[in-house]
Amino acid sequence: DIQSIEELYLTGLRIEQIHNPSVDPAKYYQEVLARDPGETRANTALGLIRLKNGDYEAAERYFQTALERLTADYTRPVNADANYYLGLALRAQGKFEPAYDQFYRASWDNAWHAAANYQLAELSCRKKDYEAALEQVNEALSAGTQTNKARNLKAAVLRKLGYFHDALATATLALRTDPLDFLAMNELHLAHAARREELPAK
């Protein structure tokens, strides 16, 4: 009975927002794609549902389809939702290099700047490129989202780079925010231990 594609999409979105367990929002998004297979919002929404359900290959396909239209003729997307979520789907499959590329693209969107740079920092740590990771986690923190997750990663990166005093200060700051933060306490311990190993023997 719904004639417009936009109203189909908005109906699916509304069902998701009110968490109605008796109605499946995916059916509305699928009807959008039955009428227009390349519709970007429905592809992104279905991709996110698949991503949350752990179906990473299907999620990847939906996000790729959305981006094919969003980036046609070298267009830069107005928002980077599909880029960021595609990065998550790729990372979950162990496709780290293409995931890195998608997070980098997402980092240009202010809405995803902090989250994308955090993901980039974690992927740089996988490659043991701690200098790049430090720059990226600082970018994540500069966005105003002073999360302990990012602080703990920064403390670990600083410790890996041998900046033990700074690592201790960062972990201590995280513990001021949450005194029960296990990762911050662990980083505090590791930084203390590493600094003691670096001290010259008496």
Secondary structure, DSSP 4 states (H G I P E B T S, - for coil): ----HHHHHHHHHHHHHHT-TTS-HHHHHHHHHHH-TT-HHHHHHHHHHHHHTT-HHHHHHHHHHHHHHHTGGGPPPSS-HHHHHHHHHHHHTT-HHHHHHHHHHHTTSGGGHHHHHHHHHHHHHHTT-HHHHHHHHHHHHHTT---HHHHHHHHHHHHHTT-HHHHHHHHHHHHHH-TT-HHHHHHHHHHHHHHHHHSPP-
